[in-house]
Amino acid sequence: MKEILNRLIQHERISKNEAKTVLVNISEGKYNNSQIASFLTVYMMRSISVEELDGFREALLDLCLPIDLSDFETIDLCGTGGDGKDTFNISTLASFVTAGAGVKVAKHGNYGVSSNCGSSNVLEYLGVKFSNQQSVLQNAIDKAGICFLHAPLFHPAMKNVGPIRRELGVKTFFNMLGPMVNPSFPKHQLVGVFNLELARMYSYLYQNTDKNFAILHDLAGYDEISLTGQTKIISNKENRMFSPDEIGVSMLNQQEIKGGKTIEESAAIFRKILNGEGNSAQNNVVCANAGLAISIVKNTSHQEGFELAKRSLQDKRALDSFKTLIALSN
């Protein structure tokens, strides 16, 4: 590690294989906490290369506990986090709305590191029990239309990194990796990223896979569609700018999509929206993201996906999906 750190501090890049080896060595406990923290810090101070990101991704996928959900045609809605916007749990809510619209969701998520409340925090608080048992997850996706893959249960190799990430409390390159290492290898993916450079890197890496994907970055700095302005969308079919008027909704201001300051407050907002008591700004931003996910799997327009998402929320099918997941997980 000493040699790698010296090279990185001198602004050198490391190769894909070297990046992969470092992550494998971290998983095997070969480095101390100070070395790991220093390694993470380097990438907060300079951009990561495509080769480095690819090496890290490959290591995590090789080391993960894989889950076979190939009987279902699934999508993952997952953002990198790290955008510093502290919105409510938009992509997690959008996942249930997507499931309520009849699209199977294999949602990968974790506790918040750089935000108050990640998807795992809110779902655990609301009563979802996490599992890595194949039969449990298959049953959930079959009956609830969604299963939740709590990242630490599938990436035991990263147990040495988790406490350091929490102590640092800021985004690291692991934020960039989260959406890329879903252990069920879903065929479809909607990924939100925190900057345009990362969006381009993701698209480069995903073009070399058989994934049906859309990568988005909201130009106001969000890792999801915020409806506060335009969003860049890069997919395996197109490269375009999205505006709220495309789906017939007005632009929001950033205050309208703020999240809670605590897990309790975030959970209250989450429950309120699923119960059909959210305001139009909250409902629209959730359905805009769910609508894009639905359109990816159903090969339809974003507008049609948005309408299906609204019906899922209004008819309480998203809520049914959520309640069923809680019941099955317990």
N, C-alpha and C positions, 0 to 999 in steps of 0.2 A: 504493500500500500504506500509505503514511503516514497518509492520511486514514481508511482502513479501521481501522488499528490504533488510532488516536485514538478512533474511535467505539466500538470493542470495549472499550477500556480504560475508557471511560465507561459500560460495561454496556449499550450499545445492541446491538440485533440487526442483522444484515444480511439483505437479502432473498435469496430463492432465486437470482435472477439474479446478484446481487453475489457470492454464495458460489461459484457456477459460474464466474464470470469470474476470481476469485482463483485457483482451481485451474488453470484454463487458462493464466493468466499464470505460475504457478509452473512448469508444464510447459514453457513457452516460455523459461524462464530469465530472466524479467523482474525477479525479486527476488533480493537477496543472501541468504546463509545466515542472517544475524542477523535479517532481516525474517521469513524463513520460520519460524525457531525461535520468534520472538516470537508469530507467528500461531498456531502449534501450542500454545504455552504458555497463551495466553488460554483455550483450550478445556479445559485441564486445571484451570482455576480457576473456571470457570463452566459450566453445562450448555449443551448445544447445542440449538438449536430444530429443530423438524421441517423448517421451510423451509430452514434452513442445511444440514442433513443431506441433504435432497433435492437441493439445488443441487450439493453435493459429489459425491453419487452420480451425478447426471446427467452431470456433467463427466467423471468417470472412465469411465463407460460410453460416452460419445461419443468419448473419446480412446483407448479400448482397442483392441487387435487382436482382432477377433471371431473365434470359431471356430464352425463349423456342425456341431453334433452332433444335428441335428433328426431324423436317421434312427433315433435311439435315444431311449427314454423315460428320461431321466436324473434323478438327484437329487444334490444337493450336501449333504454334512454338513460344516458349517463353523462354528466358534465365533469370537467376536470376540477371544478371548484377553483379556489384561489383567485376569484375575480374581485374579492374584497367588497362586494356589493350588499351582502347580508339581506338578500331577498328571502321570502318564505320558501318552503321546499317545493319549488315549481316542478322540477323534473320528476320528483317522487310522486306528487299528485298527478302529473301528466301520465305517469306509468299506470296508475289505477284507472284513469279515464280511458286510456288506450285499451287496457284489458276489458273494461266495461263495454267498449265498442267491438269486442269480439276478436281482438288481435292479441295473441299470446305474448307475454312479456317475461323475460328473464332478467330481472333488474339486479345489477351489480352495485353495491354501495358500501359505505364505511362510516365510521364516526367522523364528525367534523374535526378538522385539524386547524384550518385557517378561518373557519366560520364558527358561529355559535352552535349550529345544530345541523349535522349531516343527516343523510337519509337513515342511517342506522340508529342515530339518537332518537329521532322522532318516532320511527316505527317501534323501537323497543319500548319507549315511553308509553305508546298507545296499545301495547300488548302483544306485538308480534314476537314470537320466539324464533331465534335463528337456528338453522340446522344445515349440516352438509351431507345429510343422508339422501341418497338418490331417490329412494322410494317416497320420502316425505316431499321432496321438491317436485317430483313428477306428479304426485297426487295434487299438490297445490296448483300447479300450472294447468292440470286437467280440469279441476273443479272451480278454482278461483280465477283462472285465466292469467295468473301471475305467480311467480315465486321470487323470493328475495334471497340473493346470494351475498351474505355478509362477508366482505373480503377477508378478514383475518382467519375465518374458518377454512378458506380455500388456499390461502397463501401463508402457510405456517412458516415458510422460509423467511418471512418478513418480521417475525416476532422480535428480532434484534433491532429493528428500525422503528417500530411503532412508538416506544417510549421516547426515543430521541426526537421524532417528528412532533410529538405532543409537547415536549419541552421547548422545542424551537418555536412552535406556534405560528409558523409562516409557511407559505406554499413552497414545496420542493419539487424536484422532478418526479416524485412519486404521484403528485397531483396529475402530471401529464400522462402517467402510465395507467392510472386507474381504469379509464374506459377501455383501454386496449387489452386488458388482461382478464376479461370475463371468462371464468373457468368452464362455462358451458358452450363457448365458441358459437354465439348466435349468428345466424345467417344474415340478419338485418341489424343495423346499428344507427342510432341517432346520437351524435356526440357533440356536446357543446364545449368550446375551448376558450381560454381567457385572453388570447391574442391572435392576430392574423398570421404571424409567423408560425405558430403552432398549428393553426388550421392547415397551412400549406404542407407542413411536415406530415401531419396525419394523412392528408390526401395522397401524398407521395407513398407512404407506407401501405395505405389501404388499397391503392391501385394495384399492388402486387398480390392481393388476396382475391378470393371469390366473394367477398362481402358485398352486400347491397347496402350502401351507406350514404348518410348525409352528415357533413361536418358543418357546424355553424358557429359564427362569432358575431355577437351583436356589437355594432360599432360604438355603442355607448360604454363598452367594456365588459358586458355580461357574457357568461358562458352558456347562455340560453336566449331564446327570443324574449325580449323584455317589452316589446311594443312601444318603447320610448323613442324609437327611431328606426334606422335601417339595420338589416342583418345580412351578413355575407353567408351564403350557403354554397358549399362545394360538395357535390355528390358524384357518383359514378355515372350519372346521366347529364349533369349540367353544372354550370358555375354562374351564380346569379346573385342579385341583390333582392332582398325581400322587404317590402314596406307594409305596415299595418293595413293600409287601404286595400291591399290585394284580397284580404279576407273580410273586407267591409267593416272594419273596426277603426275607431279613432285612436290617435296617439295618446299614450299615457305619460304622466310625469313620474319620476323615479320614486317619489314618496309613496305612490299608490301601491307599489309592490314590495315594500319593506317587510322584513320578517320580524319575528319576536326577538327580544333581547335575551330570553332564556329558553330552555327546552320546553318548559311548561307553556310559555306564550306561543312558541312555534307550533306546538301540538294543538293548542286551542284554535289557531288559524287553520291548520290542516283539517281538523275535524269540522270546523264551520263551513269550509269550502265544499268538502265532500257531502255534507248534510244539505247542500243546496242553499246555504245562507251566506255565501260569499257575495261580495259586490261585483258589479260588472267588470271592473278593472281586473280583479283577481280571477274571475271566471274566464275572461278573454285571454289572459296571458297563459293560463294553464291549458286552455283548449287550443291556443295557437301552437304550443309545443306538442301536445298530444296529436293535434291534427296533422302536423308534419310527419310524426312517427307512423300514424295510420296510413298516410298517403304513400309512405315508403313501402310498406308491406302490401298494401292493396293496389299499388301502382295506379294511383288516382291523383287528382290535383290537390294542392294544399287546401284550397277552398272547400272541396268535398270532404276532405279529412277533418277540417275544422267543424263543419256541420255535424258530422258523425260524432265528434268529440263533445260538442254541445249537447247532443241528445243523450249521450252516455252519462253526462253530469246531471242534466235535468231530470232524466228518468230514473235516477238513483242507481243505475247499473254499476257505476264506478264505486259507489258506496257499498253495494252488494258484494262486489269483488273484494273490497277491503275487509268487510266483516267476515267473509268466507275465509280469507287468508288468515285472519286472527284465530278463528275457530279451529281451522285445520292445524295451525302451528302449535296450538295448545293441546 
